[in-house]
Amino acid sequence: MARRFDPFTVDRRQFLGLAAAGGTALLAQPLLSGQLLAEPAPQKAAFGIPVEDLQAVMAVAMARGGTFADLYFERTRSVSLSLEDDKISRAYTSSDLGMGVRVVKGDAVGYAFSEVLDLKAMKQAAATAAAIADGKRDGKPATVQVAKLPKYYDVDYRFAAIDLAKKKALVQDVNGQIRKKDARILKVNVSYADSDREVLILTSDGLLAHDHQPMMRLTAACVAEQGGRRETGSYNIASRHGFDLFDPKTVTRLCDEAVRRTVGMFEAVTPKGGEMPVVLGAGPSGILLHEAIGHGMEADFNRKNTSIYATKIGKPVAEKFVTIVDDATLPDARGSIHVDDEGTSGQRTVLVDGGIMASYLHDRISAAHYGLKSTGSGRRESFRHVPMPRMRSTYMQPGPHRKDEIIASVKKGIYCESFSNGQVNIGGGDYTFFLKTGYLIEDGKLGRPIKDVNLIGNGPDTLSKISMVGNDLLIDEGGWTCGKNGQSVPVSQGMPTVLVKSLTVGGAA
């Protein structure tokens, strides 16, 4: 499940959105030397480990007849600052280092990891993972070839090179601006997090891929009071861009949005519930696309026949103007990756093409099952976890309609601006989402803000009821984190303005 960071909404499925799974700056010792990048058979690799040692570990991993294996190295460093009651309340840095070995035999997977990177420990992990197989390997180890990766974000940038005083000044600036914007603001929480993450993947077919994955997030949350009534709201911005993203214009916009989404709730009403047209606003409404539709298109659920989309490839699932994409290539997006955690290059995958179900999201295992190539969707939380099919940046392509045209077509309904949480049954596609901010639509115009509203529906049914798609696609800039099988990974999502002609709205009786 994906959730945008909301410090005032906490339940068992809340994701704190503390950027990506960390990362460390490699200022003193690069992960890869220039020689490694240039030579087809390099002499040195990650953390100074000779390539012959990596090949020795791989030989142990494949010794019992596995059909595929990979070595995954990760070094991470992250920094976090929090401000509360006008003071820095928390500041910490964390680091992590380790490697994992995965061995695949058919559909069976063996996995082990080590936090020690000496040859003995790595071989021991490889032997443990290899126990999934029972046979003997034929042939010699593959020649190591360095992958040439695309570039969707700056791999040379290091957040660790930014002085901590600048990060402290940033959160203090946000706090000061918000305090001045509205006298009703009682409390301000500001949090900043950044991370530098280095990964290196060596596969049994000889592919060696390296990536640096920077990440940062800035969040402002408010509590306001009016006439004895309190309301909360927040806004956050997350990206793989550098620290200079937070220029004065961007910081002011973040502060304005946090305050608007807080004090605007004093005018909010709870609409009467029932079946009605629902307009999903551009940007954050992509959460519904991610949860109710995207997870069902991950290939492991379909391979195991637990997804409602398991028999839908090549069949119509929506109107012809509906195209849904999962994309690793958006510049600086939180969900973008140059390479997935199995060594496959990041790419753009069309899931629904002109209303027709076109593809699932594949890792190596599911791709082999279907006789296809991986879509670069094999992702893991860290070296302690096995990869599986995951989303990256999921969004709907722009359609033929204008936003004002879509709203004007609704006589009575609601407009959804942002969501805070929800639950989804991936197998059946049933979902419930809580609307954080939105508006009434009356006679084709936006009316009063609304609150205490749930959307209740079914993913495939909702997809089939999309009757208008706007031309205003917006990729949400928030710090979304997706959880699946106990693992969390950073993602992005987006939508143009979309009309669903009928949804169940839970509101006042």
RODO-2510 file (C-alpha; in nm, 4 decimals, decimal comma):
residues 509
     n   res          X          Y          Z
     1     m     0,0000     0,0000     0,0000
     2     a     0,1234     0,3484    -0,0810
     3     r     0,0723     0,6367     0,1535
     4     r     0,1737     0,9982     0,1464
     5     f     0,3402     1,1143     0,4686
     6     d     0,0814     1,2529     0,7116
     7     p     0,2141     1,2992     1,0679
     8     f    -0,1354     1,3263     1,2125
     9     t    -0,2744     1,0035     1,0633
    10     v    -0,1372     0,6826     1,2093
    11     d    -0,2747     0,3328     1,1734
    12     r    -0,1321    -0,0136     1,1279
    13     r    -0,0773     0,0438     0,7550
    14     q     0,0763     0,3915     0,7904
    15     f     0,4030     0,4466     0,6112
    16     l     0,6233     0,7125     0,7620
    17     g     0,7712     0,8093     0,4283
    18     l     1,1183     0,8741     0,5657
    19     a     1,2559     0,8948     0,2126
    20     a     1,4036     0,5853     0,0541
    21     a     1,5726     0,3010     0,2374
    22     g     1,8634     0,5275     0,3234
    23     g     2,1993     0,5573     0,1518
    24     t     2,5550     0,6534     0,2304
    25     a     2,7868     0,9061     0,0739
    26     l     3,0948     0,7485    -0,0772
    27     l     3,3216     1,0497    -0,0743
    28     a     3,6414     0,8814     0,0370
    29     q     3,6028     0,5666    -0,1703
    30     p     3,3803     0,5428    -0,4788
    31     l     3,1745     0,2291    -0,5150
    32     l     3,3155     0,1777    -0,8625
    33     s     3,6451     0,3011    -0,9966
    34     g     3,6765     0,4585    -1,3389
    35     q     3,8529     0,1414    -1,4494
    36     l     3,5549    -0,0689    -1,3502
    37     l     3,3192     0,1430    -1,5550
    38     a     3,5470     0,1288    -1,8579
    39     e     3,6647    -0,2313    -1,8615
    40     p     3,4501    -0,5316    -1,9639
    41     a     3,6275    -0,7505    -1,7050
    42     p     3,7215    -0,5155    -1,4161
    43     q     3,9767    -0,6044    -1,1516
    44     k     3,8080    -0,4278    -0,8584
    45     a     3,4451    -0,3845    -0,7641
    46     a     3,2252    -0,2800    -0,4729
    47     f     3,3999    -0,1685    -0,1521
    48     g     3,7371    -0,2792    -0,2879
    49     i     3,6329    -0,6431    -0,3264
    50     p     3,8185    -0,7956    -0,6216
    51     v     3,6006    -0,9262    -0,9009
    52     e     3,7577    -1,2699    -0,8622
    53     d     3,6231    -1,2786    -0,5055
    54     l     3,2755    -1,1856    -0,6293
    55     q     3,3000    -1,4636    -0,8848
    56     a     3,4094    -1,7034    -0,6107
    57     v     3,0981    -1,6138    -0,4073
    58     m     2,8837    -1,6559    -0,7172
    59     a     3,0378    -1,9972    -0,7796
    60     v     2,9281    -2,1081    -0,4329
    61     a     2,5792    -1,9701    -0,4948
    62     m     2,5451    -2,1662    -0,8192
    63     a     2,7264    -2,4815    -0,7034
    64     r     2,4092    -2,6796    -0,6306
    65     g     2,2485    -2,6222    -0,9700
    66     g     2,0476    -2,3053    -0,9268
    67     t     1,9071    -2,1637    -1,2499
    68     f     1,9908    -1,8041    -1,1549
    69     a     2,1618    -1,6142    -0,8749
    70     d     2,2458    -1,2566    -0,7861
    71     l     2,4684    -1,0782    -0,5358
    72     y     2,3265    -0,7500    -0,4080
    73     f     2,5497    -0,5001    -0,2264
    74     e     2,4194    -0,1935    -0,0470
    75     r     2,5749     0,0893     0,1481
    76     t     2,3441     0,3544     0,2928
    77     r     2,3530     0,6739     0,4939
    78     s     2,0596     0,8948     0,5962
    79     v     2,0049     1,2156     0,7912
    80     s     1,6829     1,3319     0,9568
    81     l     1,5835     1,6504     1,1378
    82     s     1,2561     1,7288     1,3139
    83     l     1,1326     2,0602     1,4534
    84     e     0,8490     2,0910     1,7041
    85     d     0,7409     2,3816     1,9265
    86     d     0,9929     2,6062     1,7491
    87     k     1,2880     2,3853     1,8470
    88     i     1,4844     2,1068     1,6819
    89     s     1,3438     1,8061     1,8661
    90     r     1,5363     1,5314     1,6900
    91     a     1,8450     1,5060     1,4718
    92     y     2,0130     1,1827     1,3772
    93     t     2,2129     1,0061     1,1136
    94     s     2,2125     0,6356     1,0372
    95     s     2,4166     0,4082     0,8158
    96     d     2,3920     0,0537     0,6937
    97     l     2,6131    -0,1860     0,5030
    98     g     2,5678    -0,5385     0,3766
    99     m     2,5028    -0,7797     0,0934
   100     g     2,2444    -1,0405     0,0042
   101     v     2,2649    -1,3585    -0,2036
   102     r     1,9636    -1,4955    -0,3880
   103     v     1,9535    -1,8321    -0,5625
   104     v     1,6572    -1,9256    -0,7845
   105     k     1,5614    -2,2780    -0,8878
   106     g     1,2379    -2,2719    -1,0867
   107     d     0,9850    -2,0969    -0,8624
   108     a     1,1854    -2,1702    -0,5467
   109     v     1,4065    -1,8992    -0,3948
   110     g     1,6860    -1,9265    -0,1419
   111     y     1,8055    -1,6082     0,0258
   112     a     2,0670    -1,5135     0,2819
   113     f     2,2426    -1,1896     0,3737
   114     s     2,5534    -1,0781     0,5556
   115     e     2,6432    -0,7547     0,7312
   116     v     3,0109    -0,8542     0,7061
   117     l     3,1768    -0,8247     0,3664
   118     d     3,4728    -1,0580     0,4050
   119     l     3,5045    -1,3496     0,1652
   120     k     3,4283    -1,6150     0,4263
   121     a     3,1029    -1,4497     0,5387
   122     m     2,9871    -1,3903     0,1820
   123     k     3,0558    -1,7508     0,0836
   124     q     2,8659    -1,8707     0,3877
   125     a     2,5641    -1,6609     0,2856
   126     a     2,5921    -1,7968    -0,0683
   127     a     2,6017    -2,1556     0,0571
   128     t     2,2912    -2,0955     0,2688
   129     a     2,0997    -1,9500    -0,0248
   130     a     2,2177    -2,2303    -0,2539
   131     a     2,0580    -2,4937    -0,0296
   132     i     1,7311    -2,4325    -0,2166
   133     a     1,8766    -2,6320    -0,5067
   134     d     1,9871    -2,9945    -0,5114
   135     g     2,2118    -3,0735    -0,8015
   136     k     2,5338    -2,9659    -0,9649
   137     r     2,6258    -2,6751    -1,1882
   138     d     2,7645    -2,7331    -1,5329
   139     g     2,9879    -2,4835    -1,7118
   140     k     3,2134    -2,1922    -1,6153
   141     p     3,1202    -1,8613    -1,4481
   142     a     3,0038    -1,5957    -1,6915
   143     t     3,2415    -1,3171    -1,7913
   144     v     3,1633    -0,9986    -1,5975
   145     q     3,0249    -0,7159    -1,8118
   146     v     2,9434    -0,3716    -1,6698
   147     a     2,5931    -0,2506    -1,7525
   148     k     2,5546     0,0889    -1,9170
   149     l     2,2628     0,2517    -1,7394
   150     p     2,0379     0,5427    -1,8363
   151     k     2,0399     0,8624    -1,6302
   152     y     1,7178     1,0019    -1,4854
   153     y     1,8720     1,1715    -1,1793
   154     d     2,2160     1,2923    -1,0724
   155     v     2,4231     0,9925    -0,9630
   156     d     2,7138     1,2163    -0,8575
   157     y     2,5119     1,4183    -0,6059
   158     r     2,5739     1,3555    -0,2345
   159     f     2,3443     1,4903     0,0362
   160     a     2,6177     1,4100     0,2859
   161     a     2,8188     1,6954     0,1347
   162     i     2,5538     1,9489     0,2432
   163     d     2,6330     2,1093     0,5768
   164     l     2,3923     2,0143     0,8539
   165     a     2,3516     2,3834     0,9386
   166     k     2,1812     2,4393     0,6019
   167     k     1,9328     2,1624     0,6714
   168     k     1,8620     2,3058     1,0153
   169     a     1,8114     2,6532     0,8653
   170     l     1,5654     2,5076     0,6137
   171     v     1,3310     2,3553     0,8724
   172     q     1,3515     2,6722     1,0830
   173     d     1,2601     2,8820     0,7790
   174     v     0,9531     2,6660     0,7119
   175     n     0,8469     2,6930     1,0746
   176     g     0,8855     3,0726     1,0740
   177     q     0,6952     3,1222     0,7499
   178     i     0,4001     2,9102     0,8592
   179     r     0,3764     3,0854     1,1958
   180     k     0,3358     3,4182     1,0141
   181     k     0,0747     3,3060     0,7620
   182     d    -0,2286     3,2635     0,9858
   183     a    -0,2980     3,3608     1,3469
   184     r    -0,5015     3,0442     1,3959
   185     i    -0,1931     2,8213     1,3659
   186     l    -0,1209     2,6721     1,7107
   187     k     0,1436     2,4145     1,6335
   188     v     0,3912     2,3452     1,3562
   189     n     0,5890     2,0276     1,2935
   190     v     0,8606     2,0303     1,0279
   191     s     1,0681     1,7306     0,9268
   192     y     1,3514     1,6902     0,6795
   193     a     1,5137     1,3658     0,5655
   194     d     1,7739     1,2804     0,3052
   195     s     1,9621     0,9694     0,2063
   196     d     2,2409     0,8489    -0,0192
   197     r     2,2155     0,4862    -0,1230
   198     e     2,4724     0,2951    -0,3267
   199     v     2,3858    -0,0434    -0,4761
   200     l     2,5807    -0,2947    -0,6817
   201     i     2,4280    -0,6054    -0,8400
   202     l     2,6176    -0,8970    -0,9923
   203     t     2,4078    -1,1627    -1,1672
   204     s     2,4993    -1,5200    -1,2543
   205     d     2,4860    -1,4319    -1,6235
   206     g     2,7709    -1,1852    -1,5667
   207     l     2,5886    -0,8520    -1,5499
   208     l     2,7413    -0,5993    -1,3099
   209     a     2,5262    -0,2904    -1,2449
   210     h     2,5830     0,0024    -1,0114
   211     d     2,3618     0,2920    -0,9079
   212     h     2,3642     0,5776    -0,6614
   213     q     2,0093     0,6652    -0,5525
   214     p     1,9777     0,9985    -0,3692
   215     m     1,6499     1,0885    -0,1970
   216     m     1,5115     1,3711     0,0144
   217     r     1,1820     1,4857     0,1678
   218     l     1,0582     1,8006     0,3442
   219     t     0,7286     1,7973     0,5348
   220     a     0,5301     2,0728     0,7048
   221     a     0,2341     1,9898     0,9299
   222     c     0,0058     2,2279     1,1188
   223     v    -0,2555     2,2359     1,3927
   224     a    -0,4949     2,5307     1,3836
   225     e    -0,7726     2,6370     1,6208
   226     q    -1,0858     2,8432     1,5608
   227     g    -1,3710     2,8849     1,8069
   228     g    -1,2492     2,5929     2,0179
   229     r    -1,2329     2,3610     1,7159
   230     r    -0,9000     2,2202     1,5969
   231     e    -0,8011     2,1019     1,2513
   232     t    -0,4834     1,9475     1,1129
   233     g    -0,3189     1,9480     0,7733
   234     s     0,0154     1,8920     0,6047
   235     y     0,2087     1,9031     0,2796
   236     n     0,5366     1,7493     0,1730
   237     i     0,7746     1,7435    -0,1204
   238     a     1,0030     1,4504    -0,2021
   239     s     1,2446     1,3960    -0,4890
   240     r     1,5742     1,2516    -0,6081
   241     h     1,6757     1,6094    -0,6928
   242     g     1,9483     1,7861    -0,4966
   243     f     1,9122     2,0150    -0,1955
   244     d     1,8802     2,3182    -0,4232
   245     l     1,5255     2,2075    -0,5049
   246     f     1,4250     2,3926    -0,1879
   247     d     1,4635     2,7422    -0,3264
   248     p     1,2575     3,0301    -0,1742
   249     k     0,9715     2,9821    -0,4225
   250     t     0,9364     2,6099    -0,3501
   251     v     0,9600     2,6540     0,0271
   252     t     0,6921     2,9263     0,0214
   253     r     0,4654     2,7038    -0,1889
   254     l     0,5057     2,4178     0,0572
   255     c     0,4176     2,6472     0,3488
   256     d     0,1158     2,7929     0,1670
   257     e    -0,0209     2,4472     0,0882
   258     a     0,0245     2,3206     0,4448
   259     v    -0,1640     2,6201     0,5848
   260     r    -0,4377     2,6106     0,3193
   261     r    -0,5072     2,2432     0,3767
   262     t    -0,5320     2,3077     0,7506
   263     v    -0,7400     2,6244     0,7920
   264     g    -0,9615     2,5362     0,4948
   265     m    -1,1058     2,2519     0,7003
   266     f    -1,2879     2,5006     0,9255
   267     e    -1,5322     2,5545     0,6393
   268     a    -1,5673     2,1832     0,5599
   269     v    -1,8938     1,9921     0,5770
   270     t    -1,9687     1,6200     0,5657
   271     p    -2,1834     1,5429     0,2607
   272     k    -2,4639     1,2915     0,2549
   273     g    -2,3374     0,9508     0,1504
   274     g    -2,4534     0,7331    -0,1360
   275     e    -2,3819     0,6491    -0,5002
   276     m    -2,2698     0,9527    -0,6973
   277     p    -2,0246     1,0790    -0,9605
   278     v    -1,6728     1,1342    -0,8249
   279     v    -1,4104     1,3566    -0,9833
   280     l    -1,0549     1,2520    -0,8939
   281     g    -0,8294     1,5569    -0,8949
   282     a    -0,4989     1,5621    -1,0799
   283     g    -0,1919     1,4452    -0,8845
   284     p    -0,2538     1,2910    -0,5396
   285     s    -0,5598     1,0956    -0,6590
   286     g    -0,3056     0,8616    -0,8150
   287     i    -0,3139     0,6816    -0,4787
   288     l    -0,6379     0,5177    -0,5906
   289     l    -0,4782     0,4115    -0,9188
   290     h    -0,1761     0,2724    -0,7330
   291     e    -0,3720     0,0768    -0,4743
   292     a    -0,6917    -0,0362    -0,6390
   293     i    -0,5416    -0,1100    -0,9800
   294     g    -0,1606    -0,1065    -0,9773
   295     h    -0,1032    -0,3781    -0,7155
   296     g    -0,3359    -0,6123    -0,9016
   297     m    -0,1113    -0,5759    -1,2070
   298     e     0,2037    -0,6933    -1,0283
   299     a     0,2930    -1,0229    -1,1915
   300     d     0,3450    -1,2326    -0,8778
   301     f    -0,0224    -1,1948    -0,7844
   302     n    -0,1235    -1,2933    -1,1383
   303     r     0,1254    -1,5799    -1,1616
   304     k    -0,0312    -1,7220    -0,8453
   305     n    -0,3836    -1,6530    -0,9758
   306     t    -0,4702    -1,4323    -0,6774
   307     s    -0,5310    -1,1130    -0,8764
   308     i    -0,8576    -1,0298    -1,0481
   309     y    -0,6464    -0,9299    -1,3515
   310     a    -0,4955    -1,2796    -1,3918
   311     t    -0,7007    -1,3513    -1,7074
   312     k    -0,7264    -0,9970    -1,8467
   313     i    -0,4189    -0,9629    -2,0728
   314     g    -0,5351    -0,8564    -2,4200
   315     k    -0,8876    -0,7829    -2,3004
   316     p    -1,0664    -0,4462    -2,2625
   317     v    -1,0700    -0,3176    -1,9041
   318     a    -1,1493     0,0522    -1,9614
   319     e    -1,2556     0,3095    -2,2201
   320     k    -1,0276     0,3656    -2,5206
   321     f    -0,8968     0,6948    -2,3813
   322     v    -0,7566     0,5238    -2,0683
   323     t    -0,3849     0,4382    -2,0724
   324     i    -0,2018     0,3463    -1,7507
   325     v     0,1764     0,3446    -1,7198
   326     d     0,4303     0,2397    -1,4583
   327     d     0,7473     0,4331    -1,5249
   328     a     1,1023     0,4304    -1,3850
   329     t     1,2209     0,7052    -1,6188
   330     l     1,0641     1,0297    -1,4893
   331     p     1,3365     1,2882    -1,4183
   332     d     1,4188     1,3144    -1,0461
   333     a     1,0962     1,1353    -0,9428
   334     r     1,0928     0,9520    -0,6111
   335     g     0,9901     0,6318    -0,7871
   336     s     1,2482     0,6488    -1,0671
   337     i     1,5357     0,4001    -1,0816
   338     h     1,8223     0,3520    -1,3263
   339     v     1,8367    -0,0173    -1,2485
   340     d     1,6078    -0,2429    -1,0495
   341     d     1,7355    -0,4583    -0,7646
   342     e     1,7921    -0,7551    -0,9950
   343     g     2,0153    -0,5656    -1,2383
   344     t     1,7539    -0,4844    -1,5059
   345     s     1,7554    -0,1299    -1,6442
   346     g     1,4731     0,0997    -1,5375
   347     q     1,2093     0,1412    -1,8069
   348     r     0,8585     0,2557    -1,8912
   349     t     0,5901    -0,0155    -1,8868
   350     v     0,2413     0,0320    -2,0356
   351     l    -0,0074    -0,1643    -1,8254
   352     v    -0,3323    -0,0559    -1,9927
   353     d    -0,3006     0,0622    -2,3527
   354     g    -0,6047     0,2398    -2,4965
   355     g    -0,8331     0,0520    -2,2574
   356     i    -0,6738    -0,2894    -2,3262
   357     m    -0,4808    -0,4757    -2,0554
   358     a    -0,1312    -0,4883    -2,2042
   359     s     0,1227    -0,6051    -1,9447
   360     y     0,1973    -0,6972    -1,5872
   361     l     0,4893    -0,5684    -1,3832
   362     h     0,7551    -0,8399    -1,3961
   363     d     1,0633    -0,9338    -1,2024
   364     r     1,2951    -1,2054    -1,3347
   365     i     1,0969    -1,4919    -1,1815
   366     s     0,7575    -1,3900    -1,3161
   367     a     0,9062    -1,2959    -1,6530
   368     a     1,0564    -1,6449    -1,6838
   369     h     0,7195    -1,7963    -1,5903
   370     y     0,5442    -1,6066    -1,8693
   371     g     0,8290    -1,6424    -2,1199
   372     l     0,8868    -1,2666    -2,1276
   373     k     1,1580    -1,0157    -2,0382
   374     s     1,1583    -0,8452    -1,6988
   375     t     1,0023    -0,4976    -1,6987
   376     g     1,2678    -0,3776    -1,4512
   377     s     1,0214    -0,4021    -1,1631
   378     g     1,2153    -0,6329    -0,9285
   379     r     1,2612    -0,4231    -0,6151
   380     r     1,3567    -0,4833    -0,2517
   381     e     1,3653    -0,2729     0,0637
   382     s     1,7286    -0,3498     0,1421
   383     f     1,9974    -0,6181     0,1217
   384     r     1,8065    -0,8043     0,3934
   385     h     1,5109    -0,8655     0,1609
   386     v     1,4349    -1,0689    -0,1498
   387     p     1,3160    -0,8722    -0,4575
   388     m     0,9645    -0,9002    -0,6004
   389     p     0,7510    -0,7163    -0,8586
   390     r     0,6847    -0,3611    -0,7378
   391     m     0,5568    -0,0363    -0,8830
   392     r     0,7819     0,2640    -0,9494
   393     s     0,5901     0,5723    -1,0752
   394     t     0,2331     0,4766    -1,1645
   395     y     0,0072     0,7187    -1,3494
   396     m    -0,2657     0,7563    -1,6102
   397     q    -0,1809     0,9250    -1,9382
   398     p    -0,3609     1,2508    -2,0256
   399     g    -0,6960     1,2168    -2,2000
   400     p    -0,9085     1,4300    -2,4337
   401     h    -1,1058     1,6314    -2,1768
   402     r    -1,0503     1,9598    -1,9913
   403     k    -1,0725     1,9862    -1,6123
   404     d    -1,3467     2,2499    -1,6215
   405     e    -1,5382     2,0400    -1,8746
   406     i    -1,5235     1,7385    -1,6423
   407     i    -1,6432     1,9318    -1,3366
   408     a    -1,9160     2,1053    -1,5376
   409     s    -2,0567     1,7654    -1,6413
   410     v    -2,1420     1,6748    -1,2790
   411     k    -2,4694     1,8034    -1,1378
   412     k    -2,4155     1,6641    -0,7885
   413     g    -2,1074     1,4819    -0,6663
   414     i    -1,7692     1,5339    -0,5016
   415     y    -1,4214     1,6426    -0,6094
   416     c    -1,1277     1,4636    -0,4454
   417     e    -0,8086     1,6608    -0,3873
   418     s    -0,6000     1,4425    -0,1519
   419     f    -0,6239     1,1187     0,0439
   420     s    -0,4762     1,0135     0,3781
   421     n    -0,5194     0,6361     0,4085
   422     g    -0,7116     0,3319     0,2950
   423     q    -0,7223    -0,0444     0,2608
   424     v    -0,7333    -0,2697    -0,0444
   425     n    -0,8082    -0,6366    -0,1053
   426     i    -0,5630    -0,7032    -0,3875
   427     g    -0,7171    -1,0358    -0,4894
   428     g    -1,0692    -0,9063    -0,5363
   429     g    -0,9834    -0,5410    -0,5930
   430     d    -1,2187    -0,4056    -0,3247
   431     y    -1,0999    -0,0844    -0,1580
   432     t    -1,1841     0,1863     0,0917
   433     f    -1,0055     0,5237     0,0910
   434     f    -1,0345     0,8156     0,3313
   435     l    -1,0559     1,1545     0,1647
   436     k    -0,8351     1,4135     0,3348
   437     t    -0,9342     1,7212     0,1326
   438     g    -1,2022     1,7697    -0,1319
   439     y    -1,5043     1,9719    -0,2355
   440     l    -1,8731     1,9376    -0,3129
   441     i    -1,9743     1,9652    -0,6774
   442     e    -2,3110     2,1301    -0,7253
   443     d    -2,4549     2,2203    -1,0659
   444     g    -2,1172     2,1786    -1,2328
   445     k    -1,9222     2,4008    -0,9931
   446     l    -1,6926     2,3399    -0,6957
   447     g    -1,8624     2,4215    -0,3648
   448     r    -1,7694     2,3971     0,0015
   449     p    -1,4796     2,1857     0,1309
   450     i    -1,5746     1,8409     0,2613
   451     k    -1,4393     1,6119     0,5314
   452     d    -1,5055     1,2746     0,6968
   453     v    -1,5630     1,1075     0,3607
   454     n    -1,4750     0,7567     0,2430
   455     l    -1,4678     0,6209    -0,1105
   456     i    -1,5754     0,2578    -0,1367
   457     g    -1,5421     0,0563    -0,4551
   458     n    -1,3749    -0,2138    -0,6594
   459     g    -1,0645    -0,1487    -0,8705
   460     p    -1,1663    -0,3170    -1,1988
   461     d    -1,5232    -0,1850    -1,1631
   462     t    -1,3929     0,1689    -1,1032
   463     l    -1,1608     0,1390    -1,4026
   464     s    -1,4543     0,0441    -1,6222
   465     k    -1,6582     0,3421    -1,4939
   466     i    -1,4032     0,6099    -1,5882
   467     s    -1,6019     0,8190    -1,8354
   468     m    -1,3771     1,1258    -1,8788
   469     v    -0,9985     1,1766    -1,8536
   470     g    -0,8439     1,5229    -1,8386
   471     n    -0,5489     1,6615    -2,0303
   472     d    -0,3816     1,7871    -1,7103
   473     l    -0,1640     1,4966    -1,5928
   474     l     0,0198     1,5818    -1,2702
   475     i     0,2804     1,3588    -1,1044
   476     d     0,2376     1,4165    -0,7325
   477     e     0,5517     1,5458    -0,5621
   478     g     0,4775     1,3926    -0,2203
   479     g     0,6802     1,1364    -0,0283
   480     w     0,4884     0,8210    -0,1100
   481     t     0,6101     0,4866     0,0217
   482     c     0,4623     0,1532    -0,0873
   483     g     0,4361    -0,1462     0,1424
   484     k     0,4056    -0,5064     0,0277
   485     n     0,4801    -0,8316     0,2112
   486     g     0,6500    -0,6388     0,4914
   487     q     0,8794    -0,4411     0,2589
   488     s     0,8643    -0,0667     0,1886
   489     v     1,0007     0,1057    -0,1225
   490     p     0,9749     0,4672    -0,2457
   491     v     0,7243     0,5285    -0,5254
   492     s     0,5600     0,8094    -0,7187
   493     q     0,2113     0,8328    -0,8605
   494     g    -0,0048     1,0714    -1,0548
   495     m    -0,3285     1,1335    -1,2403
   496     p    -0,4976     1,3781    -1,4695
   497     t    -0,8428     1,4907    -1,3596
   498     v    -1,0725     1,1890    -1,4006
   499     l    -1,4484     1,1375    -1,3766
   500     v    -1,5759     0,8101    -1,2331
   501     k    -1,9445     0,8140    -1,3207
   502     s    -2,0535     0,6314    -1,0057
   503     l    -1,8841     0,5461    -0,6752
   504     t    -2,0093     0,4741    -0,3249
   505     v    -1,9361     0,7737    -0,1034
   506     g    -1,9456     0,7183     0,2708
   507     g    -2,0571     1,0369     0,4450
   508     a    -2,3398     1,1623     0,6625
   509     a    -2,6548     0,9531     0,6973
***
